[in-house]
Amino acid sequence: MSIRQRVHHYLSARQQHPAWRLLVSPRAPLMLGCLTALFERNSKEGSVAEADALQALGQMLLDFANHAEFAVDVDNPQQQAGRELREWIKRGLVIERGHRLY
């Protein structure tokens, strides 16, 4: 495989493969930490209420507001949490059905 083919393969993976798409998210560590904790608490159900996830994400964003790498909007953490979660749903990293996340 040539270098050009490898680069094209990696570019394609970055746009389509869930793991790569996850890694390019600037707040992936926050989202993963929060959603993992939520899913672990609700492991019997296998899903999390969207409202609970948004509340927890908003709080987590505030908790990490001093970390410049995450660029947290301290004035509107709930809105930022909603935008981040919608982006993850759009990317197929989280599935939403009936106001529950899987």
ChimeraX attribute file (.defattr): number of C-alpha atoms within 10 A of each C-alpha:
attribute: neighborCount
match mode: 1-to-1
recipient: residues
	/A:1	5
	/A:2	7
	/A:3	8
	/A:4	9
	/A:5	10
	/A:6	11
	/A:7	11
	/A:8	12
	/A:9	11
	/A:10	14
	/A:11	13
	/A:12	12
	/A:13	14
	/A:14	16
	/A:15	13
	/A:16	13
	/A:17	15
	/A:18	13
	/A:19	12
	/A:20	15
	/A:21	17
	/A:22	19
	/A:23	12
	/A:24	11
	/A:25	14
	/A:26	13
	/A:27	16
	/A:28	16
	/A:29	13
	/A:30	16
	/A:31	22
	/A:32	12
	/A:33	12
	/A:34	20
	/A:35	20
	/A:36	13
	/A:37	13
	/A:38	18
	/A:39	18
	/A:40	14
	/A:41	13
	/A:42	13
	/A:43	12
	/A:44	8
	/A:45	10
	/A:46	12
	/A:47	19
	/A:48	20
	/A:49	17
	/A:50	18
	/A:51	13
	/A:52	13
	/A:53	21
	/A:54	22
	/A:55	15
	/A:56	19
	/A:57	25
	/A:58	22
	/A:59	16
	/A:60	19
	/A:61	26
	/A:62	18
	/A:63	13
	/A:64	15
	/A:65	16
	/A:66	12
	/A:67	11
	/A:68	8
	/A:69	10
	/A:70	16
	/A:71	13
	/A:72	21
	/A:73	15
	/A:74	15
	/A:75	9
	/A:76	12
	/A:77	20
	/A:78	20
	/A:79	13
	/A:80	18
	/A:81	23
	/A:82	18
	/A:83	13
	/A:84	19
	/A:85	21
	/A:86	15
	/A:87	14
	/A:88	19
	/A:89	15
	/A:90	12
	/A:91	16
	/A:92	15
	/A:93	16
	/A:94	14
	/A:95	15
	/A:96	19
	/A:97	10
	/A:98	7
	/A:99	11
	/A:100	15
	/A:101	20
	/A:102	16
